[in-house]
Every structure is written in structure tokens, then in C-alpha cells.
Amino acid sequence: MSYTVEVKESLCRKNSNICCKKAELYGFLLFSGVFSRSRITFRSENSFIIKRYEDIFRHLQFSNYIKNEKNNKITTYNVEIDAEHTDKLISKIGDVSVNSPLRIDYSAFENECCPGAFLRGVFLGAGFISAPNKSYHLEIRTGHQMLADDLIRFGEEYGIHLKSVLRKGVRVLYLKSSDSIRDFLAFIGASSSVFDFINAEFEKNLKNNVNRAVNCENANIEKSIAASQKQIKAINRLKKKGYINVPQDLVSLAETRLAYPDDTLEELGKKMTPSLSKSGVAHRMKKLIELTKKR
């Protein structure tokens, strides 16, 4: 099951009052198929979507539709309302305009809860969403240019900032950030999906932090190895000449470094007698390296 289907199936289990059922049906019909006074049709490969709108038809006491089922490799369900009954269904939704070009008629929103239901219907009819563990991407498609512009303005009113691109004559409205998709999902009532994105973002941030820490540690290790090799090279030059004129405290440090080539400066300091701080070891090591430059 794709993540889009998972989200839509969850939305189709959501209960709503009659005003929101009308607003959701209106959004669905505007974006899912043909919506005109002469003909209304929609189709879906998901039986739960067809069942949801059949249930809404029953709540609106509307039964004048035909449902067909096509069985090829993928079962497709088609619903059609002919010209004789389209006005009846439209009147059930409300006193909305169904003229060409299609536009969003705000008279369909009876109460403050209705805009969220409307956008839920839009998403159920024409929406796609990627699984959050793969990418952040949500889109809505429509072949109606002015309807797309209306939906962008509609979204802006509710803090949902849809962007738009034209693909083969079809307007694709999309969101590509976790925050914006979460706002969209919360607005349409997909609360469980909101948590999917919160969890995915947390896991990605945790993974990124771990990777940064590992990379930093690796960089520090490489830096320490390079420094150790430089120190050993300098010490070997001094030792080859018998540590002539090298103070005993520096000789002691030099021999400790040769014995423990992989130790950090802090670890070397603890092995000295008496022990030295990291800065103390660094200071003496600097003196050893300076001595090699003079010889």
C-alpha cells in the first residue's frame, strides 16, 4: 500500500457533520473528475473512496447515480450522475456556482469547520503525498487553470502556501517542506499522518546529528594521527643523534610518545611521572619539534 493510499484511507474513516460532508463533497467533485450541470462523474481505484462518497450521498438523501466497476489489471470504480439529476445533487451541496471556468464558491462553507473539510475532499480527489521517510512532497493536480489559482489563494488564507508548476497542460500545486505538509495535514484532519512527519523529522535530525558527530570524531582522529606522526618523525631524528643537549624532561616525553604512538596528548600526560596536563604535554612537544629545526 502506498503512503498516499494509507493517508486517504485514514481520512475516509473520519466522521464529520452534515455541513462538512457537503463542503468535502464539493471539493472532491471540483478536483476529481467532470463537474458541470450537464454531467458529473468521478472515478477511483480505491473502493473506500467510492464508499465514502456513496455514504455522503445517502446522508444528503441522494440516490440518482450509476456506479460501474472495470476489472483490468487494476479495478477502477466509476460513478456518474447524468444531466437529469445534476442540479438535484448541486442543490444538496448548496447554492454554489457550477459555471465554466470552474471556480471555488465560498458559499459552500456554512461554518468555520467547512474549509478544512473542503480541502480534505480536494486531496481525496486529486492529491498525492510521499512517505516522510523518503521525501517531503505533497501535490494536487488539476486541468482547470483558474481553479488552481483559486486554490492557491484559498490556501494562503489558512496559512498553506502552495506553489505551482505547469506539467503537460496540468497545473500541479505542491508543498515540499515538512512544516508546510504538516500544516496541510492538520488542516484537513489527518492527525495520525502529522505524527508520521514529526517522527520522520526527528529520526532524520537524530541521524544527521550522529553523522556529524562521527565525522567530527573521524576528523579529530585523523588530525591526531597526523600530529603524532610528525612528532615521532622529529623524535626519531633527535634519538638518532643520541638526544644530544636535549633536556631529560623532553627525553622522557619523547620515549613515552614512541612507546604509545596512538595516544592523545592527554593520555600521554597521564603516563608521565609526574603526570602532565594536556597543555603541558603540548608545550614540551612543541619544544621537541623546535629542537629538530635547529639541527
Order of alpha helices (4+ residues) and beta strands (2+ residues): alpha-alpha-beta-beta-alpha-beta-beta-alpha-alpha-beta-beta-alpha-beta-beta-alpha-alpha-alpha-alpha-alpha
